[in-house]
Amino acid sequence: MQLTVDALSRPLRAPFPAGHGTVTDRPLVLVTLRAADGAVGHGEAAPLESYDGVSVADVLVALDACRPVLQAYPGHAPVADVVARCAEVTTIAPALAAIDLALWDLAGKRAGQPVWRLLGGAAAAAGPGPLIEVNRTISAADRSGAAQQAAEARVAGFRTVKLKVGIGDDAGRVAAVRAFGGPQLAIRIDANGIWEVDEAIAALRSLEPSGIELCEEPVHGLDGFAELRGVTTVPLALDESADLPGALDERHADLICLKVSRCGGIGGTLVAAERARAAGYEVYLASTLDGPLGIAAALHCAALIGPRHACGLATLELYAGGEDPLAPRDGAIAVPAAPGLGDGLERWYVTGTTAT
């Protein structure tokens, strides 16, 4: 198989503040695999150095290391075999994810089936994909903007919203979202591990009266989660800490948020979800401002996993310009029913992007 790699960057509609920094332009790497018979599959690497410590340069080096492996395999080789061989030459999870996604896209197109059906999500009969409930991201860093976005989310049919915390005026923004989102709206917060344990205790106690569905990554590290679990009524979710040794061996929080890019692709995500559930976690999925190939891959995983909490996958609307090929309706996104990951998703990467 022939590998083509395109590094690019796409601007967001507005700066996106988070505990790990503010994102204004999102770097992404589009991967294309072409088999000897001309069949093509597309994948995406979504490194975000401020979040996961992986740079685009790291991904490009890792993908280059995988070229000989890919050239040695025919286009119909089992996905798991190829990814496992690539994992012997690189440990960069976003690069492995890009190859995994492209291989599944290729396999689905060859079979004329969406990936979730190839994986056993349903019988191979034609029909629409299942609906995955998603949350709306409240990106505004001020009270009035957060209130407006909460009201818009409710009108659009979302039942869950998510706010970044640890970025200033947390209590004010959360209270504004509750006031304008209404009492039935689930409010999810994400600290990206920015708090120390004592800071997290104080912050969560101050936010509890607003009614918090869950807090992602209030602290970083499994020991910190152990300290927090006994002193707050807010359900806690592992996010960045989900990658730590031992995180999946036993339950360290109420929930766990898995990301396709950090799990090394669809196969790695499904394995991680199975392990997490065996340990007692509730599992849901999210992206870190992924492009549509990454979002689609997570949707295909969700069709197999069946999360009981809304997934953080409605983030393509945060990008500037172009249409959202996976736009939510009434707070849910349909899993693509076209063969592979979805029809024409790779075209999004050409519109409104700049090469890097």
Secondary structure, 3 states (H helix, E strand, C coil): CEEEEEEEEEEEEEEEEECCEEEEEEEEEEEEEECCCCCEEEEEECCCHHHHCCCHHHHHHHHHHHHHHHHHCCCCCCHHHHHHHHCCCCCCHHHHHHHHHHHHHHHHHHHCCEHHHHCCCCCCCCCCCCEEEECEEECCCCHHHHHHHHHHHHHCCCCEEEEECCCCCHHHHHHHHHHHHCCCCEEEEECCCCCCHHHHHHHHHHHHHHCCCEEECCCCCHHHHHHHHCCCCCCEEECHHHHCCCCCCCCCCCEEEECHHHHCCHHHHHHHHHHHHHHCCEEEEECCCCCHHHHHHHHHHHHHHCCCCCEECCCHHHECCCCCCCCCECCEEECCCCCECCCCHHHHHCCCCEEC
